[in-house]
Amino acid sequence: MRLGHELGLPELGENDRNLIVAFRECGISKSGFAGAIPLEWPDILAFAISTGSVEDGTDMGILFHMCRAYCSAHDEARNDAMVIAPAERSPNT
């Protein structure tokens, strides 16, 4: 409990659930020179056409932003000394 309110998961509609499934199925990211990079528009369009699970441009835009947010959070966590396992930390952190 926080400030007298129970914290819970948000209510998800059917379309929201479909987007989460599509997010996981599309691969979320691809490998780049410096690690994981978000999927680009052509990747998402190819996924949408081949699977039919992303119905319109709005959903493709949401999926695009979800992939970018995931990769951004992944990069931030990779550089955060508190996220790195103690055995893997360098002596300077």
Backbone bond lengths (Angstrom), bond angles and torsions (degrees), N, CA, C in turn:
res aa  C-N    CA-C-N  psi(-1)  N-CA   C-N-CA  omega(-1)  CA-C   N-CA-C  phi
1 M - - - 1.453 - - 1.518 110.06 -
2 R 1.302 114.26 140.36 1.448 119.79 -179.87 1.519 108.32 -132.55
3 L 1.300 116.35 121.73 1.460 122.50 179.68 1.521 112.47 53.12
4 G 1.322 115.97 37.34 1.445 120.79 176.34 1.520 115.44 80.47
5 H 1.337 117.95 3.90 1.457 121.54 -179.91 1.518 109.65 -116.87
6 E 1.308 114.99 141.19 1.459 118.76 174.94 1.513 109.11 -78.83
7 L 1.316 115.42 136.79 1.449 119.94 176.10 1.510 108.78 -91.37
8 G 1.285 117.27 133.72 1.446 121.05 -179.72 1.509 110.74 -142.71
9 L 1.291 115.51 173.72 1.448 120.75 177.87 1.523 109.75 -78.84
10 P 1.334 117.52 147.29 1.463 119.14 179.13 1.522 111.29 -69.08
11 E 1.310 115.39 153.92 1.455 120.50 175.67 1.529 108.73 -72.00
12 L 1.311 116.28 132.12 1.453 120.75 179.75 1.517 110.08 -112.93
13 G 1.322 115.25 132.06 1.451 120.52 174.07 1.524 109.36 -82.44
14 E 1.312 116.54 175.41 1.468 121.08 -178.83 1.526 111.21 -62.49
15 N 1.325 117.64 -41.14 1.460 120.77 179.13 1.528 110.97 -64.00
16 D 1.347 116.64 -38.50 1.463 120.47 177.79 1.522 110.74 -62.59
17 R 1.305 116.92 -42.45 1.463 120.88 178.19 1.530 110.96 -63.04
18 N 1.321 115.99 -40.94 1.457 120.23 178.32 1.524 111.43 -62.77
19 L 1.340 116.94 -38.44 1.461 119.98 178.07 1.523 111.87 -66.66
20 I 1.315 117.03 -38.51 1.466 120.24 178.30 1.525 110.17 -65.00
21 V 1.309 117.25 -42.06 1.465 120.87 176.67 1.525 110.05 -62.49
22 A 1.329 116.54 -45.09 1.466 120.80 179.17 1.526 110.43 -62.33
23 F 1.333 117.28 -39.45 1.467 122.43 178.77 1.522 110.44 -59.07
24 R 1.303 116.69 -44.37 1.467 120.28 179.87 1.525 111.71 -71.22
25 E 1.329 116.75 -39.42 1.463 120.75 -175.91 1.524 113.19 -73.80
26 C 1.322 117.82 -28.30 1.462 119.72 -174.90 1.517 112.33 -76.00
27 G 1.316 117.48 -12.37 1.455 120.31 177.71 1.514 113.53 103.87
28 I 1.318 119.47 -8.93 1.455 127.11 175.57 1.528 113.07 63.34
29 S 1.322 117.16 -49.23 1.459 120.70 -177.37 1.522 109.25 -149.05
30 K 1.309 114.77 172.00 1.456 120.19 174.61 1.516 108.13 -131.85
31 S 1.295 116.70 164.02 1.462 120.94 -176.84 1.522 110.28 -79.24
32 G 1.308 114.26 136.06 1.455 121.51 176.03 1.512 109.31 -128.39
33 F 1.302 116.17 -179.57 1.464 121.10 -178.33 1.530 111.79 -59.68
34 A 1.329 116.65 -40.04 1.467 120.81 -176.74 1.523 112.44 -101.14
35 G 1.313 118.50 18.27 1.463 121.56 179.85 1.513 111.02 117.01
36 A 1.319 115.80 -151.20 1.463 121.23 -177.24 1.523 110.67 -71.28
37 I 1.333 115.92 134.73 1.451 121.57 174.43 1.528 107.82 -125.68
38 P 1.331 116.67 149.22 1.469 118.75 -176.89 1.522 111.69 -68.11
39 L 1.317 115.14 155.59 1.452 120.03 174.42 1.523 109.08 -63.67
40 E 1.314 116.02 147.76 1.456 121.60 179.09 1.525 108.91 -101.69
41 W 1.336 115.87 171.75 1.461 120.93 -176.86 1.526 112.85 -54.07
42 P 1.344 119.43 -45.66 1.478 118.14 179.61 1.535 112.97 -60.98
43 D 1.346 116.57 -34.62 1.464 120.29 178.32 1.524 110.62 -65.15
44 I 1.312 115.78 -44.52 1.465 120.70 -178.04 1.526 110.49 -69.25
45 L 1.335 116.81 -39.72 1.461 119.96 177.68 1.525 110.93 -63.25
46 A 1.329 117.20 -43.51 1.469 120.63 178.12 1.522 110.79 -62.10
47 F 1.331 117.02 -40.98 1.465 121.16 177.38 1.522 110.28 -62.73
48 A 1.332 116.44 -45.52 1.470 120.49 -178.54 1.521 111.34 -62.52
49 I 1.317 117.16 -42.54 1.463 120.62 -179.09 1.522 111.02 -68.51
50 S 1.327 116.45 -42.32 1.469 118.90 -174.96 1.524 113.38 -74.30
51 T 1.334 117.48 -30.02 1.465 119.33 -176.82 1.521 113.47 -103.69
52 G 1.313 117.73 -29.01 1.459 120.66 -175.55 1.515 113.35 73.06
53 S 1.335 118.06 7.95 1.463 120.31 -176.49 1.524 112.92 -84.58
54 V 1.318 117.94 -15.08 1.463 121.88 175.77 1.513 106.38 -108.43
55 E 1.335 116.47 116.31 1.457 120.67 -166.37 1.519 115.95 -85.41
56 D 1.334 118.00 -34.35 1.466 117.91 -175.25 1.529 111.15 -145.83
57 G 1.325 114.81 178.26 1.455 120.95 -177.76 1.518 113.47 -62.60
58 T 1.322 116.74 -33.93 1.459 120.00 178.56 1.519 110.61 -62.86
59 D 1.328 116.64 -45.54 1.462 120.53 178.70 1.526 111.29 -64.54
60 M 1.339 116.97 -37.98 1.455 119.81 177.29 1.529 110.45 -64.25
61 G 1.334 117.05 -37.95 1.462 120.99 177.10 1.516 111.70 -64.59
62 I 1.321 116.30 -41.99 1.464 120.61 178.18 1.518 109.79 -63.90
63 L 1.316 117.53 -43.88 1.463 122.08 178.51 1.523 110.59 -61.69
64 F 1.334 117.47 -41.65 1.459 122.50 177.17 1.525 110.81 -58.35
65 H 1.332 116.67 -47.43 1.466 120.89 -179.26 1.529 111.86 -69.44
66 M 1.317 117.74 -33.46 1.472 120.74 176.15 1.529 110.19 -63.07
67 C 1.326 117.12 -42.81 1.467 120.97 179.64 1.525 110.59 -64.76
68 R 1.340 117.41 -41.33 1.468 120.78 178.76 1.523 110.71 -65.77
69 A 1.320 117.58 -41.72 1.467 121.05 179.95 1.526 110.95 -65.61
70 Y 1.335 116.97 -40.16 1.455 120.48 178.73 1.524 110.44 -61.37
71 C 1.318 116.88 -48.05 1.467 120.23 -178.32 1.524 111.50 -66.30
72 S 1.321 117.06 -36.30 1.462 120.88 177.47 1.526 110.78 -63.78
73 A 1.328 116.97 -46.17 1.467 121.16 178.35 1.528 110.94 -65.12
74 H 1.335 116.11 -37.48 1.467 120.48 178.77 1.523 110.03 -62.98
75 D 1.331 117.60 -43.38 1.465 121.32 179.21 1.524 111.34 -65.18
76 E 1.322 117.16 -41.76 1.460 120.54 178.48 1.520 110.84 -63.01
77 A 1.317 117.00 -42.90 1.468 120.84 -179.34 1.522 111.23 -67.20
78 R 1.322 116.64 -35.70 1.462 120.34 -179.21 1.526 111.32 -64.72
79 N 1.333 116.70 -29.34 1.456 121.22 -178.28 1.529 113.68 -96.25
80 D 1.315 117.96 -0.58 1.461 122.67 -178.87 1.524 109.07 -90.98
81 A 1.325 116.55 119.41 1.466 121.20 -176.71 1.526 112.43 -62.04
82 M 1.328 117.90 -26.42 1.456 119.86 -178.78 1.523 112.22 -77.82
83 V 1.334 117.69 -14.48 1.456 121.73 179.83 1.527 110.89 -91.91
84 I 1.330 116.12 -25.97 1.454 121.03 -178.14 1.531 109.17 -74.23
85 A 1.313 116.65 134.60 1.470 121.19 178.97 1.530 109.64 -59.23
86 P 1.344 117.95 141.39 1.467 120.39 -177.92 1.526 114.03 -53.46
87 A 1.313 117.03 -35.85 1.466 119.29 -178.88 1.522 111.62 -69.25
88 E 1.333 117.39 -21.70 1.465 120.94 -177.55 1.521 113.42 -99.59
89 R 1.325 117.67 -3.64 1.460 120.54 -178.76 1.522 110.43 -74.05
90 S 1.321 114.49 145.33 1.465 118.69 174.84 1.523 108.13 -80.96
91 P 1.323 118.82 160.86 1.472 120.54 -178.14 1.523 113.20 -62.18
92 N 1.330 118.77 -18.60 1.458 122.24 -177.59 1.516 113.39 -82.91
93 T 1.344 118.60 -11.44 1.467 119.88 -176.65 1.501 111.17 -102.62
